[in-house]
Structure formats: C-alpha cells, structure tokens
C-alpha cells in the first residue's frame, strides 16, 4: 500500500473511531493520530509486549484496563499500534495510576489528562471489532474477534498477572477467602467495597461469586449476565455503604448493566465484571480524598496502601515520588487535613481490623505483618484506635455485637 493510502486509511479510522493510532517502520514512529508528544503517550509498555507477539494481529490489556492492538503490514516493515481504548470515564485516581505505570512525568499531568480523556469510550468487544476492521481495510485479510481471542494470549496473561499480584499482596490465601453462605458473602462484599479494598474484593468475586451459583438460565451467556446483575447489585449496595453517593452508585450500576446486555461473548462479559468490581472499589477508595487534592497526594496514598505490610517512611515515599519529604508532608496535610504519619497509622489500623475480622491469624502474625515493633505495642495502639482490644474486636465482629 502506498504511503499516501496508509495516511488516508489512518485519517479515516481516527475520524470514525477517535482511537489513537500510530504507524511504525523498523520500530521508529512515522506518524501518530492525534499528533501528541511522546512524553504524553502511554504506549511504551504495550509496545514492548506486543512486539513479542508473532501474530499479525494481536491485542494487549494493561493493568489499568486500557486496550491496545497491533497490526503488522505484510507489504512492508511497518506496523500499526491502536489505542488506548477504555470502557468507562477515567477518574482522577485512574489517571494517576496510568501515569505512574506509563512513567509519564508529573509535570505533564494536565496535558496528559486532556489528551487521554478526549478518547471516546469503547467496550472491549467494540475495540477488538475496530482492530479487526482496520486489519481488513489494510491487508484484505479477515481476522475475526473469535480467532483473535483464541490466538492472542494477552488477555489471559493479564488475568494471570492479576491473580499473581493477589497471591503476592494478600495476607490471606485464596482458600481463606472462600465463603459458605450468602449472608457471609454479602458481609465480605460490604466490608471490602466499603473500605475500597480493591484486591480483596477482586479475590472474593473470583472465588465466590463467579461460576458458583446454580443454573438460573438455559444458556450460558444469559446465566453469566444474570450473575453479573446479581453481583453488581451487591457491589452497588456496598459502595453506598462505603460513602459513594447514591446517585453516582446507581447511575454507574445502570451503565454497567446496559453494557453487559449489549455483549455477546462470555469472555468479554467476564472482563466487564472484573472492571466493574475495580471501578466501584476504587471510587469508594477515592471518596475519602477531597476532589481538589493534588496528584502528588493521590500518588502518596496509593504508595501507602500498596506498601501496607512494610515500614513506611515519609522520606522513602518522597524519594519514590521524586519530591522532598518536607514538600510532600506539607502538601498532604493541606489536602487531607491530617498529617502523613497519622494517615499511615490510620491505614494500618484499618488493615488490622480487616485481618482480625476475616482471618484466623494470631495477633503476633498480624503485628509482624503490619510492621509493629512488638505485639504488645500493636495491641496498645489498636485499643487506642478502636476502644477495644484486638481479641474483643474479633469476637464482637463475629458475634455480630
């Protein structure tokens, strides 16, 4: 295909879909639509992963639920990278995570936000159809969504990566997150979503909700959609318990249900459910953060929660984020109305409450896991925070008193 025809095809695709598209020759960027600086483009990780795929057409789903696609042009050394695409509007928390994972500098946060939020929303299934369409227009070779899902392994590796992260980060094992009745399951959902605990909520749904219900529909797709609706009902209720305003929660619920009804594949429906769980939990997690909080404060909170089982030092957080300890302490206090050290203490105490309520781990293990200097010091701090000793709190929670 002539270069002018390639440009015409790129223009047409971008004007129709609004999805970013890049053309590379020998790994050198020739053209990108829209025309943005490389410092704002989050494609680097996707580019590396897709380069390892030998298929002419392939895709990748990032840890932030961004979709990318690759098409190799047989007639030349060139290849096209499409994306990112994404399902639902990006929150400030999502944008912060994308910037961190894409190593985009904090100084470009405003410009990056303007670029990525202009990309139209698209479902995962819709993105794959767009990828297949562009491939046919370019090569005149048909690759269906079904074939793409069978030959591509980036969606499966993404699932495996999530499970791997859960196994590394969760204190409880997956077997400890298995529940025996609907009431207990609902208690778990309410607690994990209410506190914005994304990873435990994901583990809970993978092990308890997904695929363990009785047959409630004649065909598998309808059954999965019914399970999805039941799941989102519980998640919505939990999010409201966690402080998410009712209007937002129900609007989000309706949006996801409408999206689920439009899908025709089990795998894309499963993907939507996974994103739905993360979306609600992250919105609850963001609920404690003022809307005008700086990006550096949001990144600081994410760092604290990610390293909850480590000794958390202000100097280490500041170093990781590339700012001074005095600056991050002052900015955090201004944004949150609480000192950074007090916030770290609060998060550790809330984590201790979950471990006491939902695991049988002894106090010594919980104390060590949360990096308290001794079990007695942990017990003393917990009583000051809750008004109860750890064992009394555990017994009260389980007895419903």
PyMOL commands that set and color helices and strands:
alter all, ss='L'
color gray80, all
select helices_A, chain A and resi 3-17+38-40+44-51+92-101+106-117+124-139+145-151+154-169+174-177+182-194+198-209+220-241+246-262+266-287+295-306+314-321+325-336+340-358+363-369+375-386+390-399
alter helices_A, ss='H'
color red, helices_A
select strands_A, chain A and resi 21-25+28-33+57-61+67-72+78-85
alter strands_A, ss='S'
color yellow, strands_A
deselect
rebuild
show_as cartoon
